[in-house]
Amino acid sequence: MDALTINEAAQTSGWSPRMLRYIEGAGLLELPRSAGGYRLYGPAQLQRLRTLRELLAGFDFGLADLGFARRLRSEPRLASAVEEWFETEPARRRARRGRRLAALGAGEAPGADRRRHRRHQRPTGGRMTGPATLTAEDFKVADLALAEFGRNEIRLAQHEMPG
């Protein structure tokens, strides 16, 4: 079998030409080039694309996730920074829980400090008053029944507009 062009590879593999370019740009697939600089897809590259699709479907994650995992393997400083962040996360949660318990001990209702803080963030006359700091607490899912819908929307967006 001769090497295929990107359009032929797209038809054969089921990936769009744009996605094939993204996959190569993310470092997930290395391609030989023709003398004129065109990407060439041979049997090995097509097999790699098939196994990539199976990997993504089997573990329910996207190309951006896999690209980041690749970066973690090739950039030790990034891997170290991410690992350090994960190690400090439990300490942050403990501190936040401690503040909540202290608020309860002081007779405040849980979240009262956030409600006070948010009251000062509401727009007045087109301007924000007070600090505009957002935390993870400001982005809670109101209805968990919609979580799967949201995940599907994210998957669709990653597939249509990667990166």
C-alpha positions in Angstrom: 0.0 0.0 0.0 1.3 3.4 -0.9 1.3 6.3 1.5 -1.9 8.2 1.7 -2.4 12.0 1.7 -4.2 13.7 4.6 -7.5 13.7 2.8 -7.2 10.0 1.9 -6.2 9.2 5.5 -9.2 11.2 6.8 -11.6 9.1 4.7 -9.9 5.8 5.7 -9.6 6.6 9.4 -12.8 8.5 10.1 -10.8 11.5 11.5 -11.2 14.8 9.8 -8.2 16.4 8.1 -8.3 19.1 10.8 -8.2 16.6 13.6 -5.3 14.7 11.9 -3.4 18.0 11.9 -4.2 18.6 15.5 -3.1 15.0 16.5 0.2 15.6 14.8 0.6 19.1 16.3 0.0 17.7 19.8 2.8 15.3 19.2 0.6 12.2 19.3 1.6 11.0 15.9 4.8 11.4 14.0 4.4 11.5 10.2 6.9 11.3 7.4 6.8 14.0 4.8 7.0 13.9 1.0 9.7 15.8 -0.8 7.1 18.6 -1.3 6.3 18.7 2.5 3.0 16.8 2.4 2.1 14.5 5.3 2.2 10.8 4.4 0.1 8.2 6.2 1.2 4.6 5.9 -0.2 1.4 7.5 1.7 2.1 10.8 0.2 5.6 11.1 -3.3 4.4 10.2 -3.1 1.6 12.8 -1.9 4.2 15.4 -5.0 6.3 14.6 -7.2 3.3 15.1 -5.7 2.4 18.5 -5.9 6.1 19.4 -9.7 6.1 18.8 -10.0 2.9 20.8 -8.0 4.4 23.7 -10.1 7.6 23.8 -13.4 5.7 23.7 -12.2 3.0 26.2 -11.2 5.5 28.9 -13.6 8.3 28.1 -11.1 11.2 27.7 -10.2 13.6 24.9 -7.2 14.4 22.7 -6.4 17.4 24.8 -6.1 15.1 27.9 -3.8 12.8 26.0 -1.7 15.7 24.7 -1.3 16.9 28.2 -0.3 13.4 29.4 2.4 13.4 26.7 3.6 16.8 27.9 3.9 15.5 31.4 6.1 12.7 30.2 8.4 15.0 28.2 8.6 18.1 30.5 9.9 17.2 34.0 9.4 20.7 35.4 5.7 20.6 34.4 5.3 17.1 35.9 6.9 18.2 39.1 4.7 21.3 39.4 1.5 19.3 38.8 2.6 16.7 41.3 3.4 19.4 43.9 -0.1 21.0 43.3 -1.8 17.6 43.9 0.2 17.2 47.1 -0.9 20.6 48.5 -4.6 20.1 47.5 -5.6 18.1 50.7 -4.0 20.8 52.8 -6.2 23.4 51.1 -9.3 21.4 51.7 -8.4 20.9 55.3 -7.9 24.7 55.7 -11.3 25.4 54.0 -13.0 22.8 56.2 -11.3 24.4 59.3 -12.7 27.9 58.3 -16.2 26.4 57.9 -16.0 24.7 61.3 -14.8 27.9 62.9 -17.7 29.8 61.3 -20.2 27.2 62.7 -18.6 27.5 66.1 -19.0 31.3 65.9 -22.8 30.7 65.3 -22.7 31.7 61.6 -24.7 29.7 59.0 -22.5 27.7 56.6 -21.6 29.9 53.6 -22.6 33.1 55.3 -19.3 34.6 54.6 -19.6 33.8 50.8 -23.1 35.3 50.7 -21.9 38.5 52.3 -18.9 38.6 49.8 -21.2 37.9 46.8 -23.6 40.7 47.8 -20.8 43.1 47.3 -20.0 41.7 43.8 -23.4 42.4 42.2 -23.3 45.0 39.5 -24.6 48.4 40.4 -25.0 50.9 37.5 -23.0 48.7 35.2 -20.0 48.5 37.6 -18.8 45.8 40.0 -18.4 46.9 43.6 -15.9 45.1 45.8 -13.5 42.3 44.9 -14.2 40.1 41.9 -12.4 37.0 43.1 -14.0 33.8 42.0 -13.4 30.5 43.8 -14.4 26.9 43.0 -17.3 27.4 45.4 -18.8 29.8 42.9 -19.1 27.0 40.3 -21.0 24.2 41.9 -23.3 22.0 39.8 -26.9 22.7 40.8 -28.4 19.6 39.2 -26.3 16.5 39.0 -28.7 15.0 36.6 -27.3 17.4 34.0 -23.7 16.3 34.6 -23.6 13.7 31.8 -25.2 16.2 29.4 -22.3 18.6 30.2 -19.7 15.9 29.7 -21.2 15.1 26.3 -21.1 18.8 25.4 -17.5 19.1 26.4 -16.6 15.9 24.4 -18.4 17.4 21.3 -16.6 20.7 21.7 -13.2 19.0 22.0 -13.9 16.9 18.9 -15.1 19.9 16.8 -12.7 22.5 18.1 -9.6 20.8 19.7 -7.1 22.7 21.7 
